[in-house]
């Protein structure tokens, strides 16, 4: 999958994941076989805050963007 880190997975849409790359850009992956799609920062933060996404990586392991969004 390249250099993406999975930060959250959807409990509602199986296989749907939120990712960040090493430079902190947020992406959504609609299923395991699809290419990650870059997202505007505000949209990524909104999805990350939704209750049907659960965190995958501990905050300390998230990229600087993930830390910024969570804090």
C-alpha positions in Angstrom: 0.0 0.0 0.0 3.0 2.3 -0.1 4.0 4.7 2.7 0.5 5.3 4.1 -0.4 4.8 7.7 -3.8 3.6 8.6 -5.2 5.9 11.3 -8.9 4.9 11.4 -11.3 2.3 10.0 -15.0 2.5 9.5 -17.3 0.3 11.6 -20.1 0.9 9.1 -18.4 0.6 5.7 -16.2 -2.5 5.9 -12.8 -1.9 4.3 -13.1 1.9 4.3 -10.0 3.4 6.0 -8.5 6.8 6.7 -4.8 7.1 6.0 -2.0 9.6 6.2 1.2 9.7 4.2 4.6 10.6 5.7 4.1 14.3 5.0 0.8 14.3 6.9 -1.7 14.5 4.0 -5.0 12.7 4.7 -6.5 10.1 2.4 -9.6 7.9 2.3 -9.4 4.4 0.9 -12.9 3.1 0.0 -11.9 -0.6 0.0 -8.7 -2.7 0.2 -8.2 -2.8 -3.5 -8.8 0.9 -4.3 -6.2 3.6 -4.5 -6.2 6.1 -1.6 -7.9 9.4 -2.5 -6.4 12.6 -1.1 -8.8 14.7 1.0 -8.9 18.4 2.0 -7.8 18.8 5.6 -11.2 19.9 6.8 -13.0 16.9 5.3 -10.4 14.5 6.6 -10.8 16.0 10.2 -14.6 15.8 9.9 -14.5 12.1 8.9 -11.9 11.3 11.6 -14.2 12.8 14.2 -17.2 10.7 13.2 -18.3 8.1 15.7 -18.3 5.2 13.2 -14.6 5.5 12.6 -12.4 3.9 15.2 -8.7 4.7 15.7 -6.2 2.1 14.6 -2.8 3.6 15.5 -2.0 5.1 18.9 -1.8 8.9 18.9 2.0 8.7 19.6 2.5 6.8 16.3 0.3 9.0 14.1 1.9 11.5 11.8 2.2 15.2 12.8 -1.0 15.9 10.9 -2.8 13.2 12.9 -1.5 14.6 16.1 -2.6 18.1 15.0 -6.1 16.9 14.2 -6.5 15.0 17.4 -5.3 17.9 19.6 
